[in-house]
Amino acid sequence: MKKILYLALAAVLALSCGGKKNNAHTNTGYILGLSMEDKYSFTIDDEGAFIPVVADPAGAKLASLALVSCNPDDVIDATLTDTGVSITPKKIGSTTLTVQSVANEDIKASCTVAIAAVPAAPKSVAVVKTGSHFIDGNLVLGNGEDFQLEAKVTDVNNAVSSSYKVAWSLVSGEDYIDLSAAGKVTAKANGTATVKVEVENYPAISTTLTVKVMQAPTSISFIYTGEYQPNGNGEVVLKRGKSTSFMINVQPADAIPVVNVSVANSLLINASVSGKTVTVTGVNFTTSATTLTITSPYNSSISKSIKFYVFEYDKKDVKPGDYVYSNGTQVRSADSGLRHINPLVYVDPSTGNIASKPTFPGTSLSGYSGYNYVGVVAKNSLPDDNDFLGCSWLSQCRNGSNATDLTYGAIRNYTKSDLGGFANNSSAHGLVVAANSRNSSLKWQDKTECIGWSNDYKKVDGINIYQSQLRGILAFSKEQRDEFANYKKERGYLDSSNNWVGEYDEHGNPIYDYPYKDCAYVESGLVAHLLMNFYNKHLNNSDYTVLPVDRIDSSTSLKMKLYGSSTKPATTGWFLPGKLEWDIIKYNYTVVNNSLYQASSSSELGASAYWSTEEGGTDYAYVYRPGVPSSYRTEVKKNTTAAVRGVFWL
């Protein structure tokens, strides 16, 4: 009775993978262990698929000693043979297949069987051509080099599919390369071979690849073709935003020309390669060199490196810190050796080499005979606005005839293009700081008739000078402007009974007017200097003279006249700086002061207070200390003594 029940159970287990019965009768053999791979994949049309099963001891007959089962049991039919399991797919899906010893249910092995749909016929196959070994669509290898080929297959929807297998074969060139079944190429000798790849089971879907075996390079050299050439140390000093190029030569001449280009810091320079030409562009300033390296992917033992510095200015540029010379009508600039300005980096002007200390030409350069040293550049461009002198609004002056005189010549609507600029760099202009201070114990003026405030007119030189034409239009400090803007004027009056007689707003409140709310703040020292010069010229009492202006205008050592040539003025002429000019000097203080010190140690801008054209009120004016940030701009009494430094726009 027990034997009948045992055989019945064995029959049930054999039918669990879709109804195909296994021969599971026992015999004198035995099984100590079973094993198989973890996963198998088949398509729905894979009839006769087979999963091998390893039994211990070897040679054990699985068909008579084991059972097979599946969960779920409707995905495949499985038939146990002496060496494994024969598979017939029934539907798309996945099942767990288990082979188990009949005698000992603890001895078993399992795997996952996945059944997928039959893929559609492929559309095309192509070799993946990425990396430096592909040149003009061909695979180029050095003699003795290995390379693993890859292929991609696309389906009818032009999508890359991994459902297909490919086969590699060598069409020609067996003397030059070896090709493995998996697509690995080994170069043997210089020459050309052809490799074919096709989709398995679809021989019509194929493509070929040309493989060239060439001589690997033994050396690399450069030929510079760009504007920026290496200096004496082999370094390239590049201006930000500018590019230089060089041609790459590999030796021997028939060697593979391909190279790899890498940049140590892409935030400072970037490099692009087109054929044999490398183009390098400066991106950001650097105080230390960044390196560009050229290597050959065919010979790792050779490489070539170039150091690049990126500066704000190149050798031909006029820049802050440069010297300015003049013979009274012409102006020339001289390289101070400064390049990237903040922090300071130095370049020897004669060699272009990076230097640890600045090289200053001074006044000894040949070709400057007859020129008088006048100063250093504080800024190499004019203010952005077209009316850079800020005089266009002078036409608002209320007395038209006096307004013409007041502007001290036709300076209204004066533009950047009206300046001649540097003779050796016509596209550059700049603010120039005088090398030496004038009287260091000079008062602004002892008394004042503040041209921004006075309501009165005076009869001087036989004509009436209406200072009031400036009231509410011009102010020589922010404080003055704000005072003007806040000045209120009643549009009516209070009668004897303290009743308002005049205009009311919609709420029944008396109306007050602010007539000077659009008053202009004269930041430009040049404009203020010219207005004060006009004021000085029409005074009959020297007690009221604006002394710093008068002292600069009367100086015989500052030879350049206002505007120089009438057609293309060399400069604006010397004037007392205003807030605009002092702010520029402060911004470039380190560079400008360094150059001033090189000209003469007594010329540097130290902690001294310097007068400006900025007037704070009847009794006050502003001094500037560009080297002392904590007290950079200070309002002091006009009878205080301070130094005077002239500047001009070039």
Protein Blocks (a to p, Z undefined) as FASTA:
>chain_A
ZZmmmmmmmmmmmmmnoopacdfbdcfbdcfbdcddfbdcddfklghiacddddddehia
fklmcccddddfklbccdddfkbccdddfbgcddddddddfklmkbccdddddddddddd
dfbdcdddedjkbgghiacddehiacddddddddfkopacfkbccddddfbhplmpccdf
kopacdfbgcddddddddehilmlccddddddddddfbdcdddfbfbdcdfkopacddeh
iacddddddddfkbcfbdcdddfblmlbccddehjaccdddfbdcfbdcddddddfkbmk
bccdddddddfbdfklccehiacddehjaccdddehiacfbdcddddfknopacfbdcde
bjmbghiaoiacfbdcfbfcdcfbfblnopmmmmmpmblklmmmmnnpafehiafklpgb
jfklmkbccddddfbdcdfkbcfbfbdcdfklpmbdcdeehiacdfklmgokaccbfklm
mmmmmpccdebdddfkopacddddfkopacdddfklmcccdfblklmmmmmmmmmmmpcb
fklpcfklmmmmmpmklmbcghiaaklcfbgojadddfklmmmmmmmmmmmmmmmmmmom
klpccfbccddfbdfbjkbccdddfklmklmpacddfkbccdddddddZZ
